[in-house]
Amino acid sequence: MKNIVIYSTQTCPYCVRAKNLLASKDLQWTEIDVSSDDELREAMIKKAGGRRTVPQIFIGDTHVGGYDDLAALEKSGKLADLLG
């Protein structure tokens, strides 16, 4: 299974939703909290092609986007394919 990385902050409700969706599928992920680390936030923005909002979710080398993007993948049945 591909590695899942979620860039998040401590007070983000969409981050919680994304993690809950992944947990409901018994998936594991690495969480990177960018709440108070400007260098990590800048790295996230660069990796996410300029997107500044959290969460930013990556599965393997694929930038999924935010929670809405993750939920759309799940709804369409494409999340399982992306996970391999």
C-alpha positions as CSV (number, residue, x, y, z in Angstrom):
1,M,0.0,0.0,0.0
2,K,1.2,3.5,-0.8
3,N,2.3,5.9,1.9
4,I,-0.3,8.5,2.9
5,V,0.8,12.0,4.1
6,I,-1.5,14.6,5.5
7,Y,-0.3,18.2,6.2
8,S,-2.6,19.6,8.8
9,T,-3.1,22.1,11.6
10,Q,-4.4,21.5,15.1
11,T,-7.6,23.5,14.6
12,C,-8.7,22.3,11.2
13,P,-12.1,20.6,11.0
14,Y,-11.4,19.4,7.4
15,C,-8.2,17.8,8.6
16,V,-10.3,15.8,11.2
17,R,-12.7,14.8,8.5
18,A,-9.9,13.6,6.2
19,K,-8.4,11.5,9.0
20,N,-11.8,10.1,10.0
21,L,-12.4,9.0,6.4
22,L,-9.0,7.3,6.2
23,A,-9.5,5.7,9.6
24,S,-12.9,4.4,8.5
25,K,-11.0,2.4,5.9
26,D,-8.4,1.2,8.4
27,L,-5.7,3.2,6.7
28,Q,-2.5,4.5,8.3
29,W,-1.0,7.9,7.5
30,T,1.8,10.2,8.5
31,E,0.6,13.6,9.8
32,I,2.7,16.7,9.4
33,D,1.5,19.5,11.6
34,V,2.2,22.9,10.0
35,S,0.5,24.9,12.7
36,S,3.5,26.7,14.1
37,D,6.3,25.8,11.7
38,D,6.8,28.2,8.8
39,E,9.4,26.0,7.1
40,L,7.1,23.0,7.1
41,R,4.2,25.1,5.8
42,E,6.4,26.5,3.0
43,A,7.5,23.0,2.1
44,M,3.8,21.9,2.0
45,I,2.9,24.9,-0.3
46,K,5.7,24.1,-2.7
47,K,4.9,20.4,-2.8
48,A,1.1,21.2,-3.2
49,G,1.7,23.4,-6.2
50,G,0.9,26.6,-4.4
51,R,-2.1,25.5,-2.4
52,R,-2.0,27.0,1.0
53,T,-5.0,25.5,2.8
54,V,-5.0,22.4,5.0
55,P,-5.3,19.5,4.8
56,Q,-3.0,18.8,1.8
57,I,-3.1,15.0,1.2
58,F,-0.6,13.0,-0.7
59,I,-0.9,9.3,-1.5
60,G,2.4,8.0,-2.8
61,D,3.7,10.6,-5.3
62,T,0.1,11.8,-6.1
63,H,-1.1,15.1,-4.7
64,V,-4.8,14.4,-3.8
65,G,-5.6,17.9,-2.6
66,G,-7.8,18.6,0.4
67,Y,-10.6,16.8,2.2
68,D,-13.2,17.6,-0.6
69,D,-10.9,16.0,-3.2
70,L,-10.3,12.9,-1.0
71,A,-14.0,12.5,-0.4
72,A,-14.7,12.8,-4.1
73,L,-12.2,10.1,-4.8
74,E,-13.9,7.9,-2.2
75,K,-17.3,8.6,-3.6
76,S,-16.3,7.8,-7.2
77,G,-14.6,4.6,-6.1
78,K,-11.2,5.8,-7.3
79,L,-9.5,6.0,-3.9
80,A,-9.0,2.3,-3.7
81,D,-7.4,2.3,-7.1
82,L,-5.0,5.2,-6.0
83,L,-4.1,3.3,-2.9
84,G,-3.1,0.3,-5.0
